[in-house]
Amino acid sequence: MKNVVTRALFLGCLLWGAAADAAEVDLGRVRRLIDSGRAAEAYALLEPHEADLAGEEEFDYLYGIAALDSGKPDKAMLIFDRVLSVNPNHAGAHLDLGRAYFALHNDEEARKEFEIVLSQNPPGNARSVVERYLAAIEERGKPRTTMLTAYAEAAVGRDNNVNASTSQTQIYVPALLATLTLSSTNVQTRSNYLSTAAGGEITRVINPDLKVFVGTDVSKRDNPDAASFNSGSIDAHAGMRYGEDASNFTLALQKGRFYLGGLPNRDSGGVTGQWQYAVNSLFQINLFGAYSLSRYVDPAYQPNDVNTAIAGASWTCMLDAEGGNVINTTIFAGNESQQNVRADGNKDFRGVRLAVQHALPGNLALYGSLGVQNGGYDKVNVAFAQLREDWQYDVAAGLNWRMAERWSIRPQLAWTRNQSNIPIYQYDRTDASMTLRWDFR
């Protein structure tokens, strides 16, 4: 919805009275770059001078347009606010601030800015631009009866323990009064990797309170240095969501198959439920539960078949109205019930997780998480003459860069430690990755 003629009208109405420092910046050149669709170049010219010229009306207005048209609506919003603090009647700043809000999907604030422009009796071209935006806001606000969301991503990384195994090559087994040498598949294995994933979900609105949905996800990971641990998965889910945005309940059925080394490894299926309640615009509570079955395909692994029940709660607190700074805390507990004769028996587990996100300028967001989980088993492991108990710790940190409306890049570093009183289950794992992701909604 860019209108070069309208922008030229607004730019032509600006006062030519910038401070002496403005002489260092060729604003005429900047204006020509913007009008020729080279906003990123204009932004690069203006950004180094922000500290000196912020508050100069003409500089800020051009800087805001350059930021907006080069894909930085959040930055543009702050700059246009500066223009309006100097000149509250600046029609161009109101119009382009409305465009910035529109790009950020803040339609309520965008509408306010566009209505201010209309109240100033703008030229016909400007009025036409505003009316098109208002029509788009009206259309976007209409409830859709069918919605599609989808994603696709690819990642490259380095995993120093693709099989989540001990680094020890020999383990003492009390029952045998001997030290055994482990096979290579049971010892820590390092590899670079390439992973891909994609998925989608279709939601159908039955009425304002009831929605039904169905979706699927597929993933694949190749480990060039450890091909026997190449993995993949196919999952499907379907369910319903009842209630309003502030308070709703979701119930879903899930079914999936996991592949290891190119062969079917295990099947899973289950049911999940979640109640979500927004206390206010900044604080949200979730209660959740799930029951699932895991069944191995190879009879040799079927002693590990389990049914898992889990329940928990989470609290999400947004520290600003835009939702860029977020803290989330989750607690959970559950049980794995053996279906055959597992060496360690049934397992009770409980844990807590903390996740944070901090927004940065330039469509960047830092994020991190910290988790702790304890698991205890109810059967003495005959080989090691102990009731097994594990403590698992995991830490992850990364940076998410939304480089375009639907595209993002995410570098991440993750570390996991599993401490166990049975040495064969004890391991450390570090995973460094870079992910490119596409989202559609």
LINFEN-V455381 format. One record per residue. RES is the residue in one small letter. PHI is phi in degrees with one decimal (none if undefined). NEAR is the number of other C-alpha atoms within 12 Angstrom. Layout:
res->{RES:RES}
phi->{PHI:PHI}
near->{NEAR:NEAR}
This chain:
res->{m:k:n:v:v:t:r:a:l:f:l:g:c:l:l:w:g:a:a:a:d:a:a:e:v:d:l:g:r:v:r:r:l:i:d:s:g:r:a:a:e:a:y:a:l:l:e:p:h:e:a:d:l:a:g:e:e:e:f:d:y:l:y:g:i:a:a:l:d:s:g:k:p:d:k:a:m:l:i:f:d:r:v:l:s:v:n:p:n:h:a:g:a:h:l:d:l:g:r:a:y:f:a:l:h:n:d:e:e:a:r:k:e:f:e:i:v:l:s:q:n:p:p:g:n:a:r:s:v:v:e:r:y:l:a:a:i:e:e:r:g:k:p:r:t:t:m:l:t:a:y:a:e:a:a:v:g:r:d:n:n:v:n:a:s:t:s:q:t:q:i:y:v:p:a:l:l:a:t:l:t:l:s:s:t:n:v:q:t:r:s:n:y:l:s:t:a:a:g:g:e:i:t:r:v:i:n:p:d:l:k:v:f:v:g:t:d:v:s:k:r:d:n:p:d:a:a:s:f:n:s:g:s:i:d:a:h:a:g:m:r:y:g:e:d:a:s:n:f:t:l:a:l:q:k:g:r:f:y:l:g:g:l:p:n:r:d:s:g:g:v:t:g:q:w:q:y:a:v:n:s:l:f:q:i:n:l:f:g:a:y:s:l:s:r:y:v:d:p:a:y:q:p:n:d:v:n:t:a:i:a:g:a:s:w:t:c:m:l:d:a:e:g:g:n:v:i:n:t:t:i:f:a:g:n:e:s:q:q:n:v:r:a:d:g:n:k:d:f:r:g:v:r:l:a:v:q:h:a:l:p:g:n:l:a:l:y:g:s:l:g:v:q:n:g:g:y:d:k:v:n:v:a:f:a:q:l:r:e:d:w:q:y:d:v:a:a:g:l:n:w:r:m:a:e:r:w:s:i:r:p:q:l:a:w:t:r:n:q:s:n:i:p:i:y:q:y:d:r:t:d:a:s:m:t:l:r:w:d:f:r}
phi->{none:-81.0:-130.4:-64.2:-63.5:-62.6:-62.2:-62.8:-62.9:-68.2:-63.8:-69.1:-89.6:-69.3:-78.2:-98.4:-147.6:-70.6:-68.5:-60.5:-61.8:-65.1:-62.0:-71.3:-112.5:-84.0:-66.7:-62.9:-64.9:-58.8:-62.1:-66.9:-61.8:-63.0:-67.1:-95.2:81.4:-110.3:-64.9:-62.2:-67.5:-62.8:-62.2:-63.4:-72.5:-86.6:-55.7:-63.6:-101.5:-60.7:-59.9:-86.6:-111.7:-57.5:105.3:-78.7:-57.8:-66.9:-57.6:-63.5:-64.7:-64.5:-62.5:-64.7:-64.0:-61.3:-64.4:-64.3:-76.4:-102.6:88.2:-125.5:-63.5:-66.3:-65.6:-60.0:-58.3:-65.9:-69.0:-65.0:-61.4:-65.2:-59.6:-72.1:-69.7:-85.8:-135.9:-61.6:-99.4:-70.1:-62.2:-62.4:-66.1:-62.4:-62.9:-75.0:-65.6:-61.4:-63.1:-64.8:-60.7:-61.8:-63.4:-89.2:62.9:-96.9:-68.1:-63.6:-69.8:-61.4:-59.8:-59.8:-66.0:-65.9:-68.5:-63.2:-60.8:-62.8:-68.0:-93.3:52.4:-73.6:-59.4:-57.0:-63.7:-65.6:-61.1:-63.1:-61.6:-61.5:-65.0:-66.9:-65.1:-63.2:-65.6:-65.9:-63.7:-62.5:-67.4:-67.4:-79.3:-71.3:-66.1:-88.9:-83.8:-133.3:-127.6:-121.8:-123.7:-154.3:-151.8:-149.4:-150.0:-138.4:-137.8:-119.8:-166.0:-130.5:-118.0:-88.7:-159.1:-64.8:-103.4:47.2:-124.4:-64.9:-85.4:-78.1:-90.8:-130.4:-130.3:-82.1:-112.6:-57.1:-62.9:-100.1:51.8:-149.8:-100.4:-103.8:-91.9:-78.3:-70.2:-61.7:-71.5:-105.7:-119.1:-42.7:-125.8:-98.7:-167.5:-70.8:-153.1:-127.6:-125.1:-134.2:-154.8:-154.9:-170.4:-159.8:-146.3:-110.2:-116.2:-115.9:-85.3:-83.1:-154.8:-55.1:-102.3:-124.8:-131.8:-118.9:-147.6:-146.1:-158.1:-148.1:-139.8:-131.7:-148.6:-150.8:-136.8:-111.3:-114.2:-56.0:-93.3:-153.0:-61.2:-66.5:-107.4:-58.0:-136.9:-162.5:-153.7:-131.5:-132.8:-135.3:-148.0:-152.9:-176.1:-138.8:-129.1:-122.3:121.0:-89.2:-60.6:-75.4:-152.0:-147.7:-123.0:-121.9:-129.2:-144.1:-104.5:-133.8:-145.6:-157.1:-134.4:-111.9:-114.2:-137.5:62.3:83.6:-119.6:-58.9:-108.5:-156.5:-109.8:-139.8:-164.4:177.2:-133.4:-129.0:-139.9:-150.1:-112.4:-118.5:-134.1:-93.2:-64.0:-155.2:-67.8:-115.3:-134.6:-135.2:-118.7:-129.2:-115.6:-142.8:-155.3:-155.4:-134.9:-139.9:-118.2:-124.9:-128.6:-81.6:-79.5:-76.0:-53.7:-65.0:-103.1:-65.6:-58.9:-90.3:-60.9:-140.9:-108.6:-119.8:-117.6:-144.2:-143.2:-171.6:-145.7:-139.7:-126.7:-119.0:-122.2:-92.9:-89.4:-150.3:-64.9:-78.7:77.3:-82.2:-117.9:-135.7:-124.5:-130.2:-124.0:-130.6:-122.6:-155.4:-154.0:-170.0:-145.8:-105.7:-103.6:-65.2:-106.3:-127.3:-119.0:-82.9:-56.6:-104.9:79.3:-78.4:-131.7:-105.0:-141.2:-154.5:-165.8:-143.4:-141.2:-120.8:-130.7:-135.3:-140.1:-131.6:-75.7:-123.4:-60.9:78.9:60.1:-109.3:-145.8:-84.0:-143.7:-160.0:-148.5:-140.0:-133.7:-135.5:-137.9:-114.8:-132.7:-124.0:-109.3:-107.1:-126.7:-65.2:-72.4:-60.6:-64.6:-112.6:54.7:-146.2:-79.1:-71.2:-140.0:-120.0:-124.2:-114.1:-121.1:-140.4:-133.9:-141.4:-149.1:-165.3:-132.4:-108.7:-114.8:-85.4:-80.9:-153.8:-55.4:-114.7:-117.7:-145.2:-123.6:-135.9:-79.9:-148.9:-125.5:-128.5:-135.0:-132.1:-129.3:-113.1:-97.5:-141.7:-80.7:-112.1:-60.1:-67.4:-96.7:-94.9:-160.0:-119.1:-148.9:-126.8:-132.7:-112.1:-145.0:-133.5:-118.2:-106.9:-131.4:-120.2:-123.0:-129.1:-155.3}
near->{23:24:27:22:20:26:32:23:20:29:31:16:20:26:16:17:13:23:18:12:19:25:16:19:28:20:32:22:20:32:33:21:27:35:27:21:21:23:29:26:24:34:37:21:27:36:28:15:24:27:14:20:29:30:29:33:36:40:43:44:49:50:48:49:51:40:38:41:36:30:29:34:35:35:34:40:39:28:37:44:33:30:35:28:20:19:22:19:25:31:36:45:42:42:50:49:44:42:45:38:33:35:29:25:22:24:26:20:25:31:32:24:37:38:25:26:35:28:17:21:17:28:22:17:22:31:28:23:30:40:24:21:35:30:20:21:26:17:13:16:16:12:16:18:17:19:21:20:23:24:26:25:29:27:30:27:30:31:34:31:33:38:31:28:31:32:30:23:20:18:26:20:21:17:16:13:12:13:16:18:17:20:17:19:22:26:28:29:32:30:28:28:31:30:30:27:29:28:27:26:26:26:26:25:21:19:18:18:20:22:30:29:30:29:30:26:29:27:28:28:34:31:30:23:20:28:23:22:34:29:32:29:31:27:28:27:29:29:28:29:30:26:24:18:21:20:21:26:28:31:29:29:27:29:29:30:28:30:28:28:22:18:20:22:29:29:29:30:27:29:28:30:30:28:27:27:26:23:17:15:18:23:24:28:29:30:28:30:28:28:27:29:30:31:30:27:21:17:13:15:20:21:22:29:30:31:28:30:29:30:27:27:27:29:28:30:29:27:20:16:14:18:21:24:24:28:28:30:28:30:28:29:27:27:29:31:29:27:22:22:18:25:27:32:29:32:32:28:29:27:30:27:29:28:29:31:28:26:26:20:21:24:29:26:27:27:30:28:28:26:29:27:28:28:30:30:27:22:23:22:24:18:24:26:19:23:23:32:29:29:27:30:29:30:27:28:27:28:27:30:29:28:22:23:21:20:22:27:28:29:29:29:26:29:29:30:29:30:27:27:22:30:27:31:28:29:33:32:32:31:31:30:28:28:29:30:29:28:23:21:16}
